[in-house]
């Protein structure tokens, strides 16, 4: 089974976190990985806000149709039409 780019980013964050890297480092690692894998940033919680976060929630889409949301507290894969 091959991983999607979103799954790779989730794994990279979790692996760093389990290795005792602080959340700030895990966040930076995940954002860097998303950019390296050619992710397009389609949403950023700092957009249009008067106050700016040092670690905004960011959403990336990839050419393999996977999507991921990166937050200070973790990485979440976005699934299309996921039942709630």
Secondary structure as UniProt FT lines:
FT   HELIX           5..18
FT   TURN            19..20
FT   HELIX           23..36
FT   TURN            37..38
FT   STRAND          40..44
FT   TURN            45..48
FT   TURN            54..55
FT   STRAND          58..61
FT   TURN            63..64
FT   STRAND          67..71
FT   TURN            72..73
FT   STRAND          74..78
FT   TURN            80..81
//
